Amino acid sequence: MLDKAARAAYEPAHLSLLTGNFEAGWATREVRWNMPDFAAEYPKLPQGKWLSEEPVAGKTILVHIDEGLGDALQSALISAS
């Protein structure tokens, strides 16, 4: 059942992104990690995932790229600033 609910939320997430509703689109797109197609690729890290709820000043964060080279380059540019 979890997989069906995740799939039902996954496609509207793309629609939100395509129509410029980035906050909702990116947040909703996280359901992909509950889908068997993606779950095996989810990074298994002991520190847990940063969800933008606490400041990162003075901390080290790992940026994990899961979309491809273009997104990797874009993330590198953004995180360097």
C-alpha positions in Angstrom: 0.0 0.0 0.0 2.8 2.4 0.8 4.2 2.0 -2.8 0.8 2.8 -4.3 0.5 6.0 -2.2 4.0 7.0 -3.0 3.4 6.5 -6.8 0.2 8.5 -6.5 2.1 11.5 -5.0 5.1 11.2 -7.2 3.6 12.3 -10.5 1.8 15.4 -9.1 5.2 16.4 -7.7 6.5 16.7 -11.2 3.5 18.7 -12.3 4.2 21.1 -9.4 7.8 21.5 -10.5 6.8 22.1 -14.1 4.3 24.8 -13.1 6.8 26.6 -10.9 5.5 25.4 -7.5 9.0 24.4 -6.4 8.4 24.2 -2.7 5.6 21.8 -3.0 7.1 19.9 -5.9 10.5 19.2 -4.2 8.9 18.3 -0.9 6.4 15.9 -2.5 9.0 14.4 -4.7 10.7 12.9 -1.7 8.1 10.2 -1.6 10.2 8.5 -4.3 12.3 7.0 -1.6 9.3 4.9 -0.5 9.0 3.3 -4.0 10.9 0.1 -4.6 12.3 1.5 -7.8 14.2 4.1 -5.9 14.5 2.8 -2.3 17.6 0.6 -3.2 19.5 3.8 -4.2 18.6 5.8 -1.1 21.9 6.7 0.6 22.3 4.8 3.8 24.2 7.2 6.1 24.4 7.0 9.9 24.0 10.8 10.3 20.5 11.0 8.9 19.1 13.4 6.4 19.2 17.2 6.7 15.8 18.6 6.2 16.5 22.4 6.3 15.1 22.6 9.8 18.4 23.6 11.5 21.2 25.9 10.5 24.3 24.4 8.9 26.7 27.1 10.0 29.8 25.5 11.4 28.8 22.0 10.2 29.7 19.8 7.4 27.1 18.5 5.0 27.3 15.9 2.3 25.5 16.7 -0.9 24.3 13.5 -2.5 23.4 13.8 -6.2 20.7 11.4 -7.4 19.6 12.9 -10.7 22.6 13.0 -13.1 25.5 15.1 -14.2 23.6 18.3 -15.0 22.1 18.4 -11.5 25.5 17.5 -10.0 27.1 20.5 -11.6 24.2 22.8 -10.7 24.4 21.6 -7.0 28.1 22.1 -7.0 27.7 25.7 -8.1 24.9 26.4 -5.6 26.6 24.8 -2.6 29.9 26.6 -3.3 28.3 30.0 -2.9 
